[in-house]
Amino acid sequence: MYSRCTIDEVEPREIDGIDPSLRAIGYELRPEKMRPGVWEYEADESNNLHRQEEQEELYVVLSGSFEMEIGEERLELDAGDVVVVEPDAWRRLTAREDSRLLVVGAPNVKDDGIVADEQ
């Protein structure tokens, strides 16, 4: 039928090695074919440069603003902007201010991310 939750009722999680915190709405909603999450960034915080093994990802800026690297390109994203990135494209987001981002990966594959070796 359907599942429902409110973003703010899902407790934020800290993940080792990743700066932004995650509100795992997918864990609450349990969708079968996609993997949604809401990431909360503080100003100047970045995620790891990464790509996905299988998941195509949809990014929706809920609040704030970001600079997004996709390969060699740089995009400026503001609240309301939506981007879809193919699995094998390297990407990284940096918040320009305190920001909130909805990310939906499909298919629903656990631990699909591949982090760049930045030595």
C-alpha positions in Angstrom: 0.0 0.0 0.0 2.2 2.9 1.3 4.6 4.0 3.9 4.9 7.5 5.5 7.2 9.4 7.8 8.2 13.0 8.5 11.9 13.8 7.9 12.3 15.5 11.2 10.9 12.5 13.2 13.8 10.3 11.8 16.8 10.6 14.1 20.0 11.8 12.3 22.9 9.2 12.2 26.6 9.9 12.2 28.4 7.6 9.8 32.2 6.9 10.3 34.3 8.6 7.7 31.4 10.7 6.3 30.9 14.3 7.5 27.3 15.0 6.7 24.7 13.3 8.9 22.0 11.0 7.5 18.3 10.8 8.3 17.7 7.2 7.0 14.2 7.7 5.8 14.6 4.6 3.7 15.1 2.5 6.8 11.8 3.9 8.2 9.8 3.5 4.9 11.3 0.2 3.7 10.9 0.7 -0.1 11.8 -2.3 -2.2 13.1 -0.7 -5.4 14.8 2.5 -4.3 17.1 3.7 -1.4 16.1 7.2 -0.1 18.0 9.2 2.5 18.1 12.8 3.7 21.6 14.2 4.2 22.3 17.2 6.4 25.4 19.3 5.8 26.9 22.1 7.8 28.4 25.0 5.8 31.6 24.0 4.0 31.1 20.2 4.7 31.7 17.8 1.9 31.0 14.1 1.3 33.6 11.7 0.0 34.4 11.7 -3.8 32.5 8.6 -4.8 30.6 6.7 -7.5 28.1 3.9 -7.3 28.4 0.3 -8.5 24.7 0.0 -9.7 22.6 2.8 -8.4 21.5 5.8 -10.4 21.0 8.6 -8.0 18.5 11.5 -7.8 19.5 14.5 -5.8 17.0 17.1 -4.6 18.2 20.2 -2.7 15.6 20.6 0.0 17.3 23.7 1.6 20.5 25.6 1.4 22.9 25.4 -1.5 25.8 23.2 -2.8 28.6 23.0 -5.2 28.5 19.6 -6.9 31.4 18.0 -8.7 30.4 15.4 -11.4 33.6 14.3 -13.2 35.3 17.5 -14.3 32.1 19.6 -14.2 31.1 21.9 -11.3 27.4 22.7 -10.7 25.9 25.3 -8.3 22.7 23.9 -6.8 20.1 25.8 -4.8 16.9 24.8 -3.0 14.5 23.2 -5.5 17.3 22.0 -7.9 17.2 18.4 -9.0 20.0 16.3 -10.6 20.2 12.7 -11.7 23.7 11.1 -11.9 24.5 7.8 -13.6 26.2 5.1 -11.4 29.8 5.3 -12.7 30.1 9.1 -12.6 32.4 10.3 -9.8 30.7 12.9 -7.7 31.1 15.0 -4.5 28.9 17.7 -2.9 30.1 20.6 -0.8 27.6 22.7 1.2 27.9 26.5 0.7 25.8 26.9 3.8 23.9 24.7 6.2 21.9 22.5 3.8 19.6 19.5 3.5 19.6 17.1 0.5 17.3 14.2 -0.5 19.1 11.5 -2.3 17.3 8.5 -3.9 19.3 5.6 -5.3 17.8 2.9 -7.5 17.9 0.0 -7.5 17.9 -0.5 -3.7 21.4 -1.9 -3.2 23.1 -1.8 0.2 26.7 -0.5 0.4 26.8 0.3 -3.3 29.1 3.3 -3.0 32.8 3.2 -4.2 35.0 5.9 -2.6 37.9 7.3 -4.5 41.3 6.5 -3.2 42.5 10.1 -2.3 46.0 9.5 -1.1 
